[in-house]
Amino acid sequence: MYVNPNYRTKKALRQALADGVEVEVYQPGGIFPAQTEGEVSVEGPHYPEPHRWYARVQVSGGVVTKVLS
């Protein structure tokens, strides 16, 4: 799964959450729907760039509420 907006680093994702930015999760391709509640794994930056970071996040209503790791 990915986050929107597309952050180049996990540090930038954490800073955006601290600044109050609403960060959504989504599953590309549409084969499986995005999980909108609970803990999920996300990666970034988005394809076609190589993934440089991975994180476990808490999601509520499809919006990231906390970076767990």
Backbone bond lengths (Angstrom), bond angles and torsions (degrees), N, CA, C in turn:
res aa  C-N    CA-C-N  psi(-1)  N-CA   C-N-CA  omega(-1)  CA-C   N-CA-C  phi
1 M - - - 1.444 - - 1.518 108.40 -
2 Y 1.301 114.40 156.57 1.459 121.85 -179.75 1.531 110.19 -122.64
3 V 1.329 115.03 168.95 1.460 120.54 174.45 1.525 108.98 -113.81
4 N 1.305 114.87 153.28 1.458 122.05 176.49 1.509 107.78 -129.18
5 P 1.331 118.57 119.45 1.457 130.77 11.57 1.534 112.99 -71.64
6 N 1.310 114.17 166.10 1.463 123.16 -177.12 1.531 109.69 -84.17
7 Y 1.321 117.54 108.62 1.463 121.29 179.77 1.515 110.15 -96.79
8 R 1.322 115.88 139.04 1.459 121.41 -178.12 1.520 112.40 -79.07
9 T 1.348 117.54 -22.05 1.459 121.23 179.56 1.528 110.30 -137.80
10 K 1.323 115.70 157.53 1.463 120.40 175.26 1.529 109.82 -66.66
11 K 1.314 116.95 -33.27 1.458 121.15 177.68 1.530 110.48 -60.94
12 A 1.323 117.04 -40.72 1.469 120.93 178.61 1.529 110.41 -65.82
13 L 1.332 117.77 -37.32 1.459 121.39 176.14 1.518 110.05 -62.67
14 R 1.319 116.87 -47.50 1.472 120.38 179.21 1.528 111.18 -60.73
15 Q 1.335 117.29 -41.56 1.462 120.96 -179.74 1.525 110.86 -65.38
16 A 1.316 117.34 -39.96 1.466 120.92 178.71 1.531 110.79 -61.58
17 L 1.333 116.75 -42.74 1.464 119.72 177.75 1.526 110.75 -64.08
18 A 1.327 117.37 -40.15 1.464 121.39 178.11 1.529 111.25 -64.28
19 D 1.327 116.37 -31.61 1.468 121.76 179.79 1.526 112.59 -83.42
20 G 1.331 117.38 -3.24 1.450 120.84 177.26 1.519 115.60 88.18
21 V 1.328 117.66 15.00 1.461 121.44 177.86 1.528 109.46 -73.13
22 E 1.340 117.29 135.81 1.466 121.21 176.55 1.524 108.31 -81.79
23 V 1.311 116.20 116.42 1.461 122.86 -177.39 1.521 108.09 -111.83
24 E 1.324 116.56 120.07 1.465 121.79 -178.86 1.521 110.47 -96.89
25 V 1.333 116.59 156.24 1.461 121.98 172.72 1.519 108.56 -107.47
26 Y 1.337 116.12 149.45 1.457 119.55 174.44 1.513 110.38 -152.19
27 Q 1.328 113.92 156.40 1.451 122.36 179.28 1.526 107.73 -109.37
28 P 1.342 118.98 113.48 1.456 119.84 179.80 1.523 111.76 -69.92
29 G 1.290 116.01 152.54 1.453 120.75 175.16 1.508 114.85 93.08
30 G 1.309 118.23 -26.91 1.447 121.84 175.48 1.512 116.90 73.23
31 I 1.328 119.95 6.85 1.458 121.01 179.22 1.526 109.94 -68.38
32 F 1.312 115.31 -45.58 1.463 120.91 177.51 1.522 107.76 -119.38
33 P 1.320 118.36 136.31 1.467 119.70 178.87 1.532 110.73 -69.43
34 A 1.310 115.71 152.19 1.465 120.68 177.95 1.524 109.38 -68.06
35 Q 1.314 115.80 139.36 1.457 120.56 175.12 1.515 107.74 -73.86
36 T 1.322 117.82 128.49 1.460 120.84 -174.89 1.518 113.88 -106.15
37 E 1.331 117.61 -4.56 1.465 121.86 179.69 1.521 109.72 -137.87
38 G 1.343 116.34 144.52 1.459 121.08 174.52 1.516 113.39 96.71
39 E 1.332 115.31 -155.03 1.463 122.07 -179.03 1.521 109.71 -99.74
40 V 1.334 115.93 134.97 1.466 120.98 177.78 1.522 109.14 -137.95
41 S 1.315 115.73 161.14 1.464 122.05 174.81 1.516 108.30 -101.14
42 V 1.329 116.15 135.92 1.462 121.80 178.16 1.518 108.57 -127.79
43 E 1.320 115.37 161.61 1.462 120.97 179.94 1.511 109.36 -141.64
44 G 1.318 114.99 159.46 1.458 118.83 179.81 1.516 110.64 -165.40
45 P 1.286 119.01 169.43 1.454 124.67 -9.16 1.521 111.50 -68.88
46 H 1.323 116.00 175.28 1.463 121.90 -175.95 1.522 112.27 -66.49
47 Y 1.330 115.45 155.43 1.459 122.90 169.54 1.531 107.54 -57.53
48 P 1.305 122.19 139.41 1.449 129.57 17.49 1.529 114.02 -92.97
49 E 1.331 118.95 0.91 1.463 119.82 175.79 1.528 108.92 -70.09
50 P 1.324 117.89 149.62 1.470 119.01 176.91 1.531 109.97 -68.22
51 H 1.310 116.35 141.71 1.463 120.23 177.87 1.525 108.60 -68.04
52 R 1.322 115.68 131.09 1.464 121.46 -179.58 1.521 112.57 -114.50
53 W 1.315 116.22 -15.42 1.457 118.78 -179.73 1.526 110.54 -144.80
54 Y 1.329 114.54 154.68 1.461 123.29 177.26 1.523 106.53 -136.63
55 A 1.321 116.77 146.60 1.462 119.92 -179.63 1.516 110.12 -149.09
56 R 1.305 115.00 151.55 1.458 122.22 170.84 1.521 104.93 -101.85
57 V 1.344 117.77 126.99 1.458 121.43 -175.65 1.524 110.70 -129.13
58 Q 1.314 115.14 156.26 1.466 123.13 173.58 1.523 107.12 -94.52
59 V 1.343 116.37 131.28 1.461 121.67 -176.81 1.524 109.77 -123.96
60 S 1.320 115.59 138.88 1.458 121.82 175.51 1.522 107.94 -137.96
61 G 1.325 116.78 119.74 1.462 120.43 -178.75 1.512 114.18 64.69
62 G 1.341 116.59 27.34 1.465 121.28 -179.98 1.519 113.97 81.73
63 V 1.327 116.86 5.22 1.471 122.29 -178.64 1.529 109.24 -116.30
64 V 1.323 116.82 135.15 1.464 121.88 179.19 1.528 108.94 -69.77
65 T 1.325 116.68 128.17 1.456 121.14 177.98 1.526 112.62 -107.14
66 K 1.368 116.22 -23.30 1.459 118.48 -176.30 1.524 109.75 -162.14
67 V 1.348 116.50 141.13 1.451 121.77 172.10 1.515 106.59 -91.91
68 L 1.334 116.82 119.47 1.456 121.70 -176.73 1.530 112.59 -88.09
69 S 1.325 116.63 -36.98 1.465 119.94 178.43 1.513 110.31 -155.19
